[in-house]
Amino acid sequence: MKRNVLIIGAGGVAHVAAHKCAQNNILLGDIHIASRTRSKCEAIIASIKEKGNQRGPGLLKAHQLDAMDVEATKELIRSTGSQIVLNLGSPFLNMSVLQACIETGAAYLDTAIHEDPSKVCETPPWYANYEWKRLEACRKAGVTAILGVGFDPGVVNAYGRYAMDAYFDEVESIDIIDINAGSHGHYFATNFDPEINFREFTSTVWSWEDGKWKANKMFEHRKEWDLPVVGKRTAYLTGHDELHSMSKNLGVPNIRFWMGFGEHYINVFTVLKNLGLLSEKPVRTAEGLEVVPLKVVKAVLPDPASLAPNYTGKTCIGDLVKGSKNGKQREVFVYNICDHEEAYKEVGSQAISYTAGVPAVAAAMLIADGVWDVSQMVNVEELDPKPFIELMNRIGLVTRVRDELGDRQLDPHAEVPAPNGTVMQPIEASAD
C-alpha cells in the first residue's frame, strides 16, 4: 500500500484534487501541495478547511517548488515521504516531475501529454515524443506511472476500453464528444490555462482514420450531436491527447475527438490568431521589450479558477462507440454529466476542473490500495476500467450509459445483455 500524496500545481485541477484527496485521506494519508507560489497552495488548504473536506487526521501542508528542478522535486518527495505524486501543473513540467519520480520510486500521475514550450502540435503519436521514451526506465525502477488520467484524456480512455470489453466483439469507431453547455458570464475566457488551451487549436488537427493519422484544419469539420441532458450541440473535429495512446493500444481503426465551441468563441479565437496574438514565438516591441504574444493574452484573460462562483449549466463528455456483437451492429454512448454549480458547492470549483481533478484522485486511490499499482508506465486504457468507473461513481463523477436498453447509471460489474435488435436513440443529429 502506498500513502502520502504530493500534488504539484495550484491551479483549478489541483484545487479539486486537493479537496478530493482530503476527503479520502484515511486511505491516502498526508496531503502536500507544491507550487512556485506557496500562497496559492495555502489558499487551497484554507478552502479545504472552510468546506470541511478533510475527513481524517493527517497533514495538509503547502510548499514552494520549482518543479522544473528535478533535484528540488526529488528532495521534496523524500522529505514529505510522498509515495504518490499528482503532477497537476503545466504540461511543460511532465518530464521533469516524471524523472524525479523514477529516481525516488514514487508513483507518478498526470492529466495531459508533455509539451515543449517552443513547439506546437508535433508529429503524432505525441506520447512517443516524450513520456514513452521513459517506458523502460519506469519498468527497471518498478515505478507506476499512469499517463493522462484526467477526464479527456483519462476517463474517456477507460470508457472506450470498457465499451470494447463489455459490449462488442469488434469496434469500428470511437467518437469522443466533449460539450460544455455552461455559461461563466464573462465576455471571453478559457476553462483552463489559456496558454495550454490555445496551443491545442492553433495548428494541425490530427484524427485517427482508417488506421492512420489524418491531418485536418481546425474548425474544418463539424457535427451536431443530440446528447443526454444538454440536447443538440455542435462540436468540431479536434486533435487531442487521448487519440495518441488509444490509437496504439486499442486496435480501433477510427478514433476521433469532437469539442463543442460557440460561435462567439470561434470568432474571438480567429481574430486573436489572425493578429498573431496566439503565437508562442517571442516578438520585440518598438520599445525593445521582448514578449511572447500568447503569454500576454494569457495574462489579460480571467484566471480560470475565478470563473467558478458564477458558472451555471452542465458538461456532457463521453464516448460514442460503434461496432458489432454476435454479428449484429450496435452502438453505445458511455458518458458523464457534471454540474458547474454542484461542483462549486462541494469544492469551490467549476465543472471543467472538477471532471479533470476527480479522476486523478480516483487513480491515486487505486494505486494506494494496490489495484492500479502496476510498477510500470501505462496509459489508462491499458488498465482494468471497472474499478476506476466504480470508484468515480462513489466519489463524485457518475458514469451513465445509453444503449438499446435505454439510459441509466452504469454498473461496470453488471452483465451486459447481447443485442436484441432494437435501436438506440440517435446521438448524431446531422453532419457537415
C-alpha positions in Angstrom: 0.0 0.0 0.0 1.3 3.5 -0.9 0.5 6.5 1.2 1.1 10.3 1.3 0.4 12.4 -1.7 2.3 15.3 -3.2 0.2 17.5 -5.5 2.3 19.6 -7.9 0.4 22.7 -9.1 -2.1 25.1 -7.6 -4.5 25.8 -10.4 -8.1 24.7 -10.8 -7.5 21.0 -11.3 -5.0 20.9 -8.4 -7.6 22.7 -6.3 -10.2 20.0 -6.9 -7.7 17.2 -6.5 -6.6 18.5 -3.1 -10.2 18.7 -1.9 -10.8 15.1 -3.0 -7.6 13.8 -1.5 -8.5 15.5 1.8 -11.9 13.8 1.6 -10.2 10.4 1.2 -7.1 11.0 3.3 -7.8 8.0 5.6 -6.6 5.9 2.6 -4.2 8.5 1.1 -2.5 9.8 4.2 -0.8 13.2 4.4 -1.5 15.7 1.6 1.2 18.1 0.4 0.6 20.8 -2.2 3.6 22.4 -4.0 3.8 25.3 -6.5 6.1 28.1 -7.4 3.8 30.4 -5.4 3.3 29.0 -1.9 0.4 31.3 -1.1 -1.7 29.6 -3.8 -1.2 26.3 -2.1 -2.1 27.9 1.3 -5.3 29.3 -0.3 -6.3 25.7 -1.4 -5.7 24.4 2.1 -7.8 27.2 3.6 -10.6 26.3 1.1 -10.5 22.7 2.2 -10.9 23.7 5.8 -13.6 26.2 5.0 -15.6 23.5 3.2 -14.9 20.9 5.9 -13.5 18.5 3.3 -10.7 17.0 5.4 -12.3 13.7 6.6 -9.5 12.1 8.6 -6.4 13.1 10.6 -3.2 13.9 8.8 -1.1 16.7 7.4 -2.3 19.3 4.9 0.9 21.3 4.1 1.9 23.9 1.5 5.3 24.1 -0.1 7.2 26.3 -2.6 8.7 24.4 -5.5 10.1 25.0 -9.0 9.1 21.6 -10.4 11.4 22.1 -13.4 14.2 21.5 -10.9 14.5 17.7 -10.7 16.8 17.7 -7.7 14.4 20.0 -5.7 11.5 17.9 -6.6 13.3 14.7 -5.5 14.2 16.3 -2.2 10.5 17.4 -1.6 9.3 13.9 -2.4 11.7 12.4 0.1 11.3 14.9 2.8 7.5 14.6 2.8 7.5 10.8 2.5 5.3 11.1 -0.5 4.7 7.8 -2.4 2.2 9.2 -4.9 2.9 12.3 -7.0 0.0 14.0 -8.8 1.5 16.2 -11.4 -1.3 18.7 -12.0 0.7 21.8 -13.0 1.6 22.8 -16.6 2.3 20.0 -19.1 5.7 21.7 -19.6 6.6 20.1 -16.2 5.9 16.4 -17.1 9.3 15.1 -18.0 11.0 16.8 -15.0 8.5 15.5 -12.5 8.4 12.1 -14.1 12.2 11.9 -13.8 12.1 12.8 -10.1 9.6 10.0 -9.5 11.7 7.5 -11.4 14.7 8.4 -9.2 12.8 8.3 -5.9 10.4 5.4 -6.6 7.2 7.5 -6.2 4.2 6.7 -8.3 3.5 9.3 -11.0 0.2 10.6 -12.4 -0.6 13.4 -14.8 -3.5 14.6 -16.8 -2.0 15.7 -20.2 0.9 14.9 -22.6 4.1 16.8 -22.0 4.6 19.9 -24.1 7.7 21.7 -25.3 7.1 25.5 -24.9 8.8 26.1 -28.3 6.8 23.5 -30.3 3.1 23.2 -31.1 1.3 20.2 -32.5 4.3 17.9 -33.1 4.3 14.7 -35.2 2.0 12.1 -33.8 1.8 10.0 -31.7 2.7 12.7 -29.2 3.4 10.3 -26.3 6.2 8.8 -28.4 8.0 12.2 -28.5 8.3 12.4 -24.7 6.8 10.1 -22.0 7.0 6.8 -23.8 10.8 7.3 -24.0 10.9 6.6 -20.3 8.9 3.3 -20.5 12.0 1.1 -19.9 13.2 3.4 -17.1 9.9 3.1 -15.2 9.9 -0.7 -15.7 13.5 -1.0 -14.4 12.7 1.1 -11.4 9.4 -0.6 -10.7 7.7 2.8 -10.8 4.0 3.1 -11.6 3.4 5.9 -14.0 -0.2 6.5 -15.2 -0.4 9.0 -18.0 -3.2 11.2 -18.9 -5.6 10.4 -16.1 -7.9 13.4 -16.1 -11.2 13.2 -17.9 -10.1 13.7 -21.5 -7.5 12.2 -21.6 -8.3 9.7 -18.9 -11.9 8.8 -18.2 -12.7 8.7 -22.0 -9.8 6.2 -22.4 -11.4 4.0 -19.7 -14.9 4.4 -21.3 -13.5 3.2 -24.7 -11.8 0.2 -23.1 -14.9 -0.7 -21.0 -17.3 -0.5 -24.0 -15.0 -2.6 -26.1 -14.8 -5.3 -23.4 -18.4 -5.3 -22.4 -20.4 -4.5 -25.5 -18.6 -5.6 -28.6 -16.8 -8.3 -30.5 -15.5 -5.8 -33.0 -15.3 -2.0 -32.8 -15.4 0.2 -35.9 -15.2 3.6 -34.3 -14.9 5.6 -31.1 -16.1 9.3 -31.2 -15.2 11.2 -28.1 -17.6 14.1 -27.6 -16.8 16.9 -25.1 -19.5 19.5 -24.6 -19.5 22.3 -22.1 -23.1 23.6 -22.0 -22.3 26.1 -19.2 -22.1 29.8 -19.0 -19.5 31.8 -17.0 -20.8 35.3 -17.7 -17.6 36.8 -19.0 -17.1 38.3 -22.5 -14.4 35.7 -23.2 -12.5 33.2 -21.0 -11.0 29.8 -21.2 -11.9 27.0 -18.8 -8.3 26.0 -18.1 -4.9 27.5 -18.6 -5.3 29.8 -21.7 -1.8 29.1 -22.9 -2.4 25.4 -23.0 -6.0 25.8 -24.3 -5.0 27.9 -27.3 -2.0 25.7 -28.2 -4.4 22.8 -28.8 -6.2 24.7 -31.5 -3.7 26.8 -33.4 -2.2 24.2 -35.7 -3.0 20.9 -37.4 -5.9 18.8 -36.1 -4.9 15.1 -36.1 -7.5 12.4 -36.1 -7.1 8.6 -36.4 -9.0 7.5 -39.5 -8.8 4.1 -41.2 -5.9 3.0 -39.1 -3.7 6.0 -39.9 -3.2 9.6 -38.9 -5.1 12.2 -40.9 -4.4 15.9 -40.9 -7.2 18.4 -40.8 -7.7 22.1 -40.2 -9.2 23.5 -37.0 -13.0 24.1 -37.4 -12.9 22.3 -40.8 -15.3 19.5 -39.8 -18.3 19.8 -37.5 -21.3 17.7 -36.5 -24.4 18.3 -34.4 -24.9 15.8 -31.7 -28.2 15.2 -29.8 -26.9 14.4 -26.4 -28.4 13.5 -23.0 -29.4 16.4 -20.7 -27.6 19.1 -22.8 -29.5 18.5 -26.0 -28.4 19.3 -29.5 -24.9 20.8 -29.6 -22.4 21.5 -32.4 -18.9 20.1 -32.0 -15.8 20.4 -34.1 -13.3 17.7 -35.0 -10.2 18.5 -32.9 -6.9 16.9 -32.1 -6.5 15.7 -28.6 -4.1 13.8 -26.2 -6.1 10.5 -25.8 -6.0 9.7 -29.6 -2.3 9.3 -29.4 -2.4 6.3 -27.0 -5.8 4.8 -27.8 -4.8 4.5 -31.5 -1.8 2.4 -30.4 -3.4 0.4 -27.7 -7.0 -0.4 -28.7 -6.7 -1.5 -32.3 -9.7 0.5 -33.4 -9.5 1.9 -37.0 -11.3 5.2 -36.3 -10.9 7.3 -33.2 -11.9 11.0 -33.3 -12.3 13.8 -30.8 -15.1 16.4 -31.0 -15.2 19.5 -28.9 -18.1 22.0 -28.6 -17.4 25.6 -29.4 -19.8 28.5 -29.6 -19.7 31.0 -32.5 -18.5 33.7 -30.1 -15.5 31.6 -29.0 -14.6 30.8 -32.6 -14.9 34.5 -33.7 -12.6 35.8 -30.9 -10.2 32.9 -31.3 -10.0 33.6 -35.1 -9.3 37.3 -34.6 -6.6 36.6 -32.0 -5.0 34.0 -34.2 -5.1 36.2 -37.4 -3.5 39.0 -35.5 -0.6 36.8 -34.4 -1.6 37.1 -30.7 -1.7 33.3 -30.2 1.9 32.8 -31.3 4.3 31.0 -28.9 7.2 32.7 -30.6 8.7 35.9 -28.9 8.4 39.3 -30.7 10.0 42.6 -29.9 8.0 45.8 -29.3 9.0 49.2 -30.7 10.4 50.0 -27.2 12.7 47.0 -27.4 10.8 44.8 -25.0 10.7 41.1 -25.9 7.3 39.4 -25.3 5.5 36.2 -26.2 2.1 37.1 -27.6 0.4 34.0 -26.2 1.6 34.8 -22.7 0.3 38.3 -23.0 -3.1 37.1 -24.0 -3.0 34.6 -21.0 -2.1 37.5 -18.7 -5.1 39.6 -19.6 -7.8 36.9 -19.6 -9.6 35.8 -16.5 -8.0 33.2 -14.3 -10.0 30.0 -15.0 -10.3 29.4 -11.3 -12.1 32.8 -11.0 -15.0 31.6 -13.2 -16.3 29.1 -10.7 -18.6 31.3 -8.4 -20.9 32.4 -11.3 -20.7 29.3 -13.5 -24.1 27.7 -14.4 -25.0 24.8 -16.6 -23.6 21.3 -17.2 -21.0 19.4 -19.1 -21.5 16.2 -21.1 -18.5 14.2 -22.0 -18.5 10.7 -23.4 -17.6 8.0 -25.9 -19.9 7.0 -28.7 -18.7 3.5 -29.7 -20.0 1.7 -32.8 -19.3 -1.9 -33.8 -20.8 -5.4 -33.7 -21.7 -8.1 -31.3 -22.7 -11.6 -32.3 -22.8 -10.5 -35.9 -25.2 -7.6 -35.1 -24.5 -3.9 -35.4 -24.8 -1.9 -32.2 -23.7 1.4 -30.7 -23.4 2.6 -27.1 -22.7 6.0 -25.5 -20.9 5.9 -22.2 -20.8 9.4 -20.6 -20.8 11.7 -17.6 -22.9 14.8 -16.8 -21.3 17.3 -14.4 -23.0 20.4 -13.0 -21.0 23.6 -12.6 -23.0 24.8 -9.6 -22.8 21.5 -7.8 -19.1 21.3 -8.2 -18.7 24.8 -6.8 -20.9 23.9 -3.7 -18.7 20.9 -3.0 -15.2 22.0 -3.7 -15.3 25.7 -4.8 -14.6 24.9 -8.4 -16.2 24.8 -11.9 -17.1 21.5 -13.6 -14.2 21.6 -16.1 -11.6 21.4 -13.3 -13.8 19.0 -11.3 -14.0 16.5 -14.2 -10.2 16.6 -14.5 -9.3 16.5 -10.9 -11.6 13.7 -9.6 -10.3 11.0 -11.9 -6.7 11.8 -10.9 -7.6 11.2 -7.3 -9.5 8.1 -8.1 -6.4 6.7 -9.8 -4.3 7.7 -6.8 -6.6 5.8 -4.6 -6.4 2.7 -6.8 -2.6 3.0 -6.6 -2.8 3.4 -2.9 -4.8 0.2 -2.4 -2.7 -1.7 -4.9 -5.3 -2.2 -7.7 -3.6 0.0 -10.2 -0.1 -0.1 -8.7 1.4 -1.8 -11.8 5.1 -0.9 -11.4 5.4 0.3 -15.0 4.3 3.1 -17.3 0.8 2.8 -18.7 -2.0 4.8 -20.3 -5.5 4.5 -18.8 -6.9 2.2 -21.5 -4.3 -0.4 -20.6 -5.8 -0.8 -17.1 -9.0 -2.6 -15.9 -11.6 0.2 -16.2 -14.2 -1.4 -13.9 -12.7 -0.4 -10.5 -12.0 3.1 -11.9 -15.6 3.6 -13.1 -17.0 2.1 -9.9 -14.8 4.4 -7.7 -15.7 7.5 -9.6 -19.4 6.7 -9.2 -18.8 6.8 -5.5 -16.6 9.9 -5.2 -18.4 12.4 -7.5 -18.4 11.5 -11.2 -21.2 9.2 -12.0 -21.0 7.3 -15.3 -24.1 6.7 -17.4 -24.7 4.6 -20.5 -27.2 5.0 -23.3 -27.7 1.8 -25.4 -30.6 -0.1 -26.9 -32.0 -0.7 -23.4 -32.3 3.0 -22.6 -30.4 5.5 -20.5 -29.2 4.6 -17.0 -26.3 4.8 -14.5 -23.6 2.3 -15.4 -22.8 -0.5 -13.1 -19.4 -1.7 -14.5 -19.8 -5.1 -12.9 -23.3 -5.8 -14.3 -23.6 -8.3 -17.1 -24.4 -6.7 -20.5 -27.0 -8.5 -22.5 -26.5 -9.4 -26.1 -28.0 -7.0 -28.7 -31.7 -7.6 -29.1 -32.3 -5.9 -32.4 -33.7 -2.6 -31.0 -32.0 0.7 -31.9 -30.5 3.2 -29.5 -31.9 6.7 -29.5 -29.7 8.5 -32.0 -26.8 10.6 -30.8 -25.7 12.1 -34.1 -28.2 14.6 -35.4 -26.6 15.9 -38.5 -23.2 16.4 -40.2 -21.5 19.0 -42.3 
